[in-house]
Amino acid sequence: MRAVIQRVKESSVVVDGQTIANIGSGMMILLGIEENDGHEDAQWLVAKIARLRIFADNEGVMNLDVQETRGEVLVVSQFTLHASTRKGNRPSYIKAARPETAIPLYEFFIDTLASFINRPVSKGIFGAMMEVQLINDGPVTIIIDSKLRE
């Protein structure tokens, strides 16, 4: 499972001209799920993301996590995070999980994150063509892979 976490001033998702999710200050997370990902990957990733100290304290030092700042969170499914460009110029998405595997894990990730931070988590629509808008704050962008555990 891979996540691109962006600290944002605001973020939204638009599908078919309608805004379906909108957050203020917090995190926008692009989430990619591999075929061999499971609940353990999601739980580890949730704990890591929820504890990321990427928000400024009173001295302007990135020392606070999203829970401490009461930041909002938006999660968007992103199968292209598992693109392979090893051969040629057309990315291969063979490692990305099929919907029957990915959708339950996507929902589990969101539910687990909401429980962990004790508030609702906004989300995109799995598999939809989405317009994701954001104002990156910093910019701060972190990439985490549950298989690398860095």
C-alpha positions as CSV (number, residue, x, y, z in Angstrom):
1,M,0.0,0.0,0.0
2,R,1.4,3.4,-1.0
3,A,0.3,6.8,0.2
4,V,1.2,10.3,-0.9
5,I,0.4,12.6,2.0
6,Q,0.1,16.3,1.3
7,R,-0.3,18.9,4.0
8,V,-3.0,21.2,2.6
9,K,-4.7,24.5,3.3
10,E,-7.7,23.1,1.5
11,S,-8.6,20.2,-0.8
12,S,-11.6,19.0,-2.7
13,V,-12.8,16.3,-5.1
14,V,-15.2,17.0,-8.0
15,V,-17.0,14.3,-10.0
16,D,-19.2,15.1,-13.0
17,G,-19.1,18.8,-12.1
18,Q,-20.2,18.2,-8.5
19,T,-18.0,18.7,-5.4
20,I,-18.3,15.4,-3.4
21,A,-15.7,16.1,-0.8
22,N,-14.2,19.3,0.6
23,I,-11.8,19.9,3.5
24,G,-10.0,22.8,5.1
25,S,-6.5,22.6,6.7
26,G,-5.2,19.1,7.1
27,M,-4.0,16.2,4.9
28,M,-5.0,15.1,1.4
29,I,-3.9,11.4,0.9
30,L,-3.6,9.6,-2.4
31,L,-3.8,5.9,-1.6
32,G,-2.7,3.1,-4.0
33,I,-3.4,-0.5,-3.1
34,E,-1.5,-3.5,-4.5
35,E,-3.0,-7.0,-5.0
36,N,-1.0,-8.4,-2.1
37,D,-1.9,-5.7,0.4
38,G,-4.0,-6.6,3.4
39,H,-5.4,-5.3,6.7
40,E,-2.0,-5.3,8.3
41,D,-0.7,-2.9,5.6
42,A,-3.6,-0.6,6.1
43,Q,-3.3,-0.6,9.9
44,W,0.4,0.1,9.8
45,L,-0.1,2.9,7.3
46,V,-2.9,4.5,9.2
47,A,-0.9,4.6,12.4
48,K,2.1,6.1,10.6
49,I,0.1,8.7,8.8
50,A,-1.9,9.7,11.9
51,R,1.3,10.2,13.9
52,L,3.2,12.2,11.2
53,R,4.5,15.4,12.8
54,I,4.1,17.6,9.7
55,F,2.2,20.5,11.2
56,A,3.8,23.6,12.8
57,D,3.7,24.2,16.6
58,N,3.7,27.7,18.1
59,E,7.4,28.1,17.2
60,G,6.8,27.2,13.6
61,V,8.5,23.8,13.9
62,M,6.8,20.8,12.3
63,N,6.2,19.1,15.6
64,L,2.4,18.3,15.6
65,D,0.3,15.6,14.0
66,V,-3.1,15.9,12.4
67,Q,-4.9,14.8,15.6
68,E,-3.2,17.6,17.6
69,T,-4.1,20.3,15.1
70,R,-7.6,18.9,14.6
71,G,-6.9,18.9,10.9
72,E,-9.2,17.4,8.4
73,V,-8.4,14.4,6.1
74,L,-9.3,13.6,2.6
75,V,-8.5,10.2,1.0
76,V,-8.5,9.6,-2.7
77,S,-7.9,6.2,-4.4
78,Q,-5.0,6.3,-6.8
79,F,-4.1,3.0,-8.6
80,T,-1.5,4.8,-10.7
81,L,0.8,5.0,-7.6
82,H,1.7,1.3,-8.5
83,A,2.6,2.1,-12.1
84,S,5.7,0.3,-13.4
85,T,7.7,2.1,-16.1
86,R,10.4,-0.5,-16.2
87,K,9.7,-1.4,-19.9
88,G,8.9,1.2,-22.5
89,N,7.0,4.4,-21.9
90,R,3.5,3.2,-21.3
91,P,3.0,2.5,-17.6
92,S,1.9,-0.9,-16.5
93,Y,-0.6,-1.2,-13.6
94,I,-0.3,-5.0,-13.2
95,K,0.6,-4.6,-9.5
96,A,-2.4,-2.5,-8.7
97,A,-5.2,-4.4,-6.9
98,R,-8.4,-5.2,-8.8
99,P,-11.5,-3.5,-7.5
100,E,-12.8,-6.7,-5.6
101,T,-9.6,-6.5,-3.5
102,A,-9.0,-2.8,-3.5
103,I,-12.4,-1.4,-2.6
104,P,-12.8,-3.3,0.7
105,L,-9.2,-2.3,1.7
106,Y,-9.8,1.3,0.7
107,E,-12.9,1.5,2.9
108,F,-11.1,-0.4,5.7
109,F,-8.3,2.2,5.5
110,I,-10.7,5.1,5.7
111,D,-12.7,3.6,8.6
112,T,-9.6,2.7,10.5
113,L,-8.1,6.2,10.0
114,A,-11.4,7.8,11.1
115,S,-11.3,5.7,14.3
116,F,-7.7,6.4,14.9
117,I,-8.1,10.2,14.7
118,N,-11.6,10.1,16.2
119,R,-13.4,12.1,13.5
120,P,-14.8,11.6,10.0
121,V,-12.5,11.2,7.0
122,S,-13.6,12.6,3.6
123,K,-13.1,10.5,0.5
124,G,-13.2,10.4,-3.2
125,I,-15.3,7.9,-5.2
126,F,-13.3,4.7,-5.9
127,G,-12.8,4.2,-9.6
128,A,-14.4,7.5,-10.7
129,M,-12.8,10.1,-12.9
130,M,-12.1,12.8,-10.3
131,E,-10.8,16.3,-10.4
132,V,-8.7,16.7,-7.2
133,Q,-8.0,20.2,-6.2
134,L,-5.7,21.3,-3.4
135,I,-3.6,24.1,-2.0
136,N,-0.5,22.4,-0.8
137,D,0.8,24.0,2.4
138,G,4.5,24.4,2.5
139,P,4.7,22.5,0.3
140,V,4.9,19.4,2.4
141,T,4.6,16.1,0.5
142,I,5.5,12.7,2.0
143,I,5.5,9.3,0.3
144,I,5.0,6.1,2.4
145,D,5.0,2.5,1.3
146,S,3.8,-0.2,3.7
147,K,6.1,-2.7,2.1
148,L,9.3,-0.6,2.7
149,R,8.3,0.5,6.2
150,E,10.7,3.5,6.1
